[in-house]
Amino acid sequence: MKDFKGKTALITGAGNGFGAEFAKEAALREMKLVLVDIDGEDVQRTLAACKEMGAEGIALELDVSLYENVKKMVSTAMEAYGSIDLLINNAGIAIGGVIWETPVQDYDWTLSINVQAQVYAMHEVIPIMLKQGSDCHIVNVASVAGVITSDGLAAYHMSKHASVALSESVLMDLQAIGASIGMSVYCPGFVQTDLHHYERHRPERFAKGDDSYYKSTAYQNVLKRAEYVITTGIPIDSVGMSVFIAIEENQFYILTHPKYFPLIGTRCKDILEGRIPNIENIPR
């Protein structure tokens, strides 16, 4: 996809972080915007910033981990603009902790937003793109955590590996029918986003309740680690431009942190040579 002007971009998790940057980059390229986020104030703020840049768009307050909300999102986009040319599945969370302490509901929440939301959106949007027959593109936001593994992030790794595999398989299905739909999976390392504030986006159905884990030292340490790695990540400024360049070049794997390349290589070698994963290979 190389022509963006006048086309429609549907972006989830657009209230802040990557989603807000993607929205601004789409605005720069004169796209019409459908911006979606679980936080209404956040997504309205992003839309306002894009409108100041001259963009046309709408903002929706929806939890896209629910299928009925995704269907509403897609139908609203079609009613407003009549096409969906670029889908960016960005909404997501990053919960840490070890599996024997973390409540199961946090795994359910992680899968629902990091994986199922992407499934729902592609299920609804791809038939529209196929019917349009024009050059379209889908970006699934995963993480470098989808191509490597480490300790303390089992739920996150689980969901991001699923996102990468989902994207690869969907791309092959599209190739099999000769569809004019490009696909990318964005796999960044740590970037200065709002990701460590995921708790403010927790849906009621995954409420913490009285579970003692959320009052524990272990949980507080998880939150502190998340804040540290996010706030010391690379600046977010170039994210929008780099991802849109990748879309133009029909690049599938978008890897923005070369320092992780050796870890990716080590994991591949471990698999091929039958070695046991070793925590000693993870930099501290």
Secondary structure per residue as TSV (DSSP state, phi and psi in degrees):
chain	resnum	aa	ss	phi	psi
A	1	M	-	360.0	119.9
A	2	K	-	-121.6	-20.4
A	3	D	-	-102.3	114.1
A	4	F	-	-108.3	-26.8
A	5	K	T	-58.6	125.3
A	6	G	T	80.7	-6.4
A	7	K	-	-83.2	165.2
A	8	T	E	-105.3	129.5
A	9	A	E	-110.2	127.0
A	10	L	E	-108.7	116.8
A	11	I	E	-127.1	122.6
A	12	T	E	-95.1	159.9
A	13	G	S	61.0	36.2
A	14	A	T	-87.3	3.4
A	15	G	T	-73.2	-25.8
A	16	N	S	-164.2	-179.1
A	17	G	H	58.0	-139.7
A	18	F	H	-55.2	-44.7
A	19	G	H	-59.0	-41.4
A	20	A	H	-65.6	-39.2
A	21	E	H	-67.3	-39.6
A	22	F	H	-63.5	-39.9
A	23	A	H	-63.1	-42.9
A	24	K	H	-66.6	-38.3
A	25	E	H	-67.4	-39.4
A	26	A	H	-63.7	-37.4
A	27	A	H	-64.0	-40.9
A	28	L	H	-60.6	-30.7
A	29	R	T	-93.5	13.6
A	30	E	T	62.3	38.4
A	31	M	-	-88.8	156.2
A	32	K	E	-84.8	140.5
A	33	L	E	-116.1	134.5
A	34	V	E	-120.8	106.0
A	35	L	E	-107.3	131.9
A	36	V	E	-130.0	137.5
A	37	D	E	-158.4	155.7
A	38	I	S	-72.7	-20.5
A	39	D	-	-104.3	109.5
A	40	G	H	-63.2	-41.7
A	41	E	H	-64.1	-41.3
A	42	D	H	-62.3	-47.5
A	43	V	H	-71.0	-31.7
A	44	Q	H	-66.7	-35.6
A	45	R	H	-65.5	-41.2
A	46	T	H	-63.6	-44.6
A	47	L	H	-60.9	-41.9
A	48	A	H	-60.6	-42.1
A	49	A	H	-63.3	-39.4
A	50	C	H	-69.1	-37.4
A	51	K	H	-66.8	-32.3
A	52	E	H	-64.3	-22.9
A	53	M	T	-87.6	0.7
A	54	G	T	96.8	7.3
A	55	A	-	-81.7	154.5
A	56	E	E	-104.1	137.2
A	57	G	E	-175.9	172.6
A	58	I	E	-131.2	156.0
A	59	A	E	-123.0	138.8
A	60	L	E	-126.2	133.3
A	61	E	E	-95.7	102.0
A	62	L	-	-146.6	146.5
A	63	D	-	-92.7	104.6
A	64	V	T	-80.4	5.5
A	65	S	T	-81.2	-1.3
A	66	L	S	-109.2	127.8
A	67	Y	H	-59.6	-41.0
A	68	E	H	-63.2	-31.7
A	69	N	H	-71.3	-36.5
A	70	V	H	-65.7	-41.7
A	71	K	H	-61.5	-39.7
A	72	K	H	-64.7	-42.0
A	73	M	H	-57.7	-47.3
A	74	V	H	-68.6	-44.2
A	75	S	H	-65.2	-36.7
A	76	T	H	-65.5	-41.7
A	77	A	H	-61.2	-43.3
A	78	M	H	-68.6	-38.6
A	79	E	H	-64.2	-36.8
A	80	A	H	-76.6	-42.2
A	81	Y	H	-128.5	-11.4
A	82	G	S	78.8	0.1
A	83	S	-	-158.6	158.8
A	84	I	-	-132.2	113.5
A	85	D	-	-105.7	-28.1
A	86	L	E	-134.9	121.7
A	87	L	E	-112.4	122.7
A	88	I	E	-117.7	106.9
A	89	N	E	-86.0	91.5
A	90	N	-	-107.6	-24.7
A	91	A	-	-55.2	135.4
A	92	G	-	-176.8	168.5
A	93	I	-	-134.4	168.4
A	94	A	-	-138.4	87.4
A	95	I	-	-91.9	132.4
A	96	G	-	-103.1	-177.0
A	97	G	B	116.7	161.4
A	98	V	-	-90.4	151.2
A	99	I	T	-65.5	-28.3
A	100	W	T	-82.8	-5.1
A	101	E	T	-114.0	-36.0
A	102	T	S	-68.0	129.0
A	103	P	-	-58.6	143.2
A	104	V	H	-59.4	-31.0
A	105	Q	H	-60.9	-26.8
A	106	D	H	-73.3	-29.4
A	107	Y	H	-69.9	-40.2
A	108	D	H	-62.6	-44.3
A	109	W	H	-62.7	-45.1
A	110	T	H	-59.2	-47.5
A	111	L	H	-64.6	-37.9
A	112	S	I	-64.9	-38.9
A	113	I	I	-95.6	-36.0
A	114	N	I	-80.6	-22.7
A	115	V	I	-124.1	-57.5
A	116	Q	I	-61.5	-35.4
A	117	A	H	-61.9	-36.6
A	118	Q	H	-70.0	-39.4
A	119	V	H	-60.1	-49.8
A	120	Y	H	-59.3	-46.0
A	121	A	H	-64.8	-44.8
A	122	M	H	-67.2	-37.2
A	123	H	H	-59.1	-38.7
A	124	E	H	-85.6	-34.7
A	125	V	H	-87.6	-37.0
A	126	I	H	-58.4	-43.4
A	127	P	H	-58.4	-35.3
A	128	I	H	-66.0	-45.4
A	129	M	H	-63.1	-40.5
A	130	L	H	-63.2	-41.3
A	131	K	H	-65.9	-36.8
A	132	Q	H	-63.5	-40.0
A	133	G	-	74.7	0.7
A	134	S	S	-93.0	171.5
A	135	D	-	-67.5	120.7
A	136	C	E	-129.3	171.7
A	137	H	E	-151.3	148.6
A	138	I	E	-125.7	132.0
A	139	V	E	-118.1	121.0
A	140	N	E	-101.4	122.3
A	141	V	E	-84.2	115.1
A	142	A	-	-111.5	-120.7
A	143	S	-	-179.1	160.2
A	144	V	G	-60.1	-21.1
A	145	A	G	-65.3	-8.7
A	146	G	G	-90.1	-4.9
A	147	V	T	-127.7	-2.7
A	148	I	-	-134.1	173.4
A	149	T	-	-134.7	156.7
A	150	S	-	-152.2	-179.7
A	151	D	T	-87.7	155.3
A	152	G	T	79.9	5.8
A	153	L	B	-137.9	39.4
A	154	A	H	-58.2	-46.0
A	155	A	H	-63.6	-42.0
A	156	Y	H	-67.0	-48.4
A	157	H	H	-59.0	-44.3
A	158	M	H	-53.8	-49.8
A	159	S	H	-71.9	-37.3
A	160	K	H	-76.5	-32.9
A	161	H	H	-63.7	-39.6
A	162	A	H	-62.8	-40.6
A	163	S	H	-63.4	-42.4
A	164	V	H	-64.7	-47.5
A	165	A	H	-64.1	-40.1
A	166	L	H	-58.6	-46.4
A	167	S	H	-63.6	-42.8
A	168	E	H	-61.2	-45.4
A	169	S	H	-70.1	-40.9
A	170	V	H	-62.4	-40.6
A	171	L	H	-57.9	-44.1
A	172	M	H	-65.1	-36.7
A	173	D	H	-63.0	-39.9
A	174	L	H	-68.1	-39.4
A	175	Q	H	-62.8	-37.8
A	176	A	H	-62.8	-27.0
A	177	I	T	-106.9	6.9
A	178	G	T	67.6	31.3
A	179	A	-	-70.5	147.7
A	180	S	S	-92.7	46.6
A	181	I	E	-119.4	116.0
A	182	G	E	-83.0	161.3
A	183	M	E	-140.8	137.7
A	184	S	E	-134.4	149.9
A	185	V	E	-124.6	120.1
A	186	Y	E	-90.5	120.4
A	187	C	-	-125.6	69.3
A	188	P	-	-80.9	163.4
A	189	G	-	-86.2	-149.8
A	190	F	-	-75.5	130.7
A	191	V	B	-132.0	150.7
A	192	Q	S	-73.9	87.2
A	193	T	S	-119.6	-163.8
A	194	D	S	-102.7	13.7
A	195	L	G	-61.2	-30.5
A	196	H	G	-73.9	-7.7
A	197	H	G	-99.3	31.9
A	198	Y	G	-60.5	-26.8
A	199	E	G	-60.9	-28.1
A	200	R	G	-73.2	-7.3
A	201	H	G	-107.9	10.2
A	202	R	-	-68.1	121.1
A	203	P	-	-67.6	154.5
A	204	E	G	-59.0	-34.9
A	205	R	G	-69.5	-13.0
A	206	F	G	-113.3	26.3
A	207	A	-	-56.1	144.5
A	208	K	-	-67.5	-32.0
A	209	G	T	61.4	-142.1
A	210	D	T	-100.1	14.0
A	211	D	-	-58.4	124.4
A	212	S	G	-64.9	-21.2
A	213	Y	G	-56.9	-40.4
A	214	Y	G	-71.7	-6.7
A	215	K	G	-106.9	2.5
A	216	S	S	-84.6	160.9
A	217	T	H	-63.6	-36.5
A	218	A	H	-58.9	-43.7
A	219	Y	H	-68.6	-40.9
A	220	Q	H	-61.7	-36.4
A	221	N	H	-67.6	-36.2
A	222	V	H	-60.9	-45.1
A	223	L	H	-64.4	-40.9
A	224	K	H	-65.3	-40.7
A	225	R	H	-64.3	-42.9
A	226	A	H	-61.1	-44.9
A	227	E	H	-62.4	-41.1
A	228	Y	H	-64.7	-50.7
A	229	V	H	-69.3	-29.2
A	230	I	H	-77.3	-47.3
A	231	T	H	-70.7	-18.0
A	232	T	T	-102.3	9.7
A	233	G	S	-74.0	-177.6
A	234	I	B	-73.5	154.5
A	235	P	-	-59.5	151.2
A	236	I	S	-86.2	-10.2
A	237	D	T	-50.1	-40.2
A	238	S	T	-93.3	0.3
A	239	V	H	-60.2	-49.7
A	240	G	H	-59.0	-48.3
A	241	M	H	-62.6	-44.1
A	242	S	H	-65.2	-37.8
A	243	V	H	-71.7	-39.3
A	244	F	H	-70.1	-32.3
A	245	I	H	-64.3	-40.6
A	246	A	H	-62.8	-38.1
A	247	I	H	-62.1	-46.7
A	248	E	H	-58.3	-37.1
A	249	E	T	-90.2	4.3
A	250	N	T	53.6	44.2
A	251	Q	-	-85.7	130.0
A	252	F	S	-82.9	-65.2
A	253	Y	E	-82.8	118.3
A	254	I	E	-105.7	99.8
A	255	L	-	-110.4	120.4
A	256	T	-	-110.0	-2.2
A	257	H	-	-125.1	88.6
A	258	P	G	-57.4	-22.1
A	259	K	G	-63.5	-18.1
A	260	Y	G	-90.2	-7.9
A	261	F	H	-56.9	-42.5
A	262	P	H	-60.0	-36.1
A	263	L	H	-67.5	-37.9
A	264	I	H	-63.0	-44.1
A	265	G	H	-62.4	-42.2
A	266	T	H	-63.0	-41.5
A	267	R	H	-63.9	-42.9
A	268	C	H	-61.4	-42.6
A	269	K	H	-65.8	-39.0
A	270	D	H	-58.2	-42.6
A	271	I	H	-65.9	-48.6
A	272	L	H	-69.8	-31.7
A	273	E	H	-101.1	6.3
A	274	G	T	71.2	25.5
A	275	R	-	-85.8	150.9
A	276	I	-	-78.1	134.4
A	277	P	-	-55.8	140.0
A	278	N	-	-128.5	122.8
A	279	I	G	-62.8	-21.8
A	280	E	G	-66.2	-17.4
A	281	N	G	-81.8	-7.6
A	282	I	S	-91.8	120.5
A	283	P	-	-61.6	146.8
A	284	R	-	-114.7	360.0
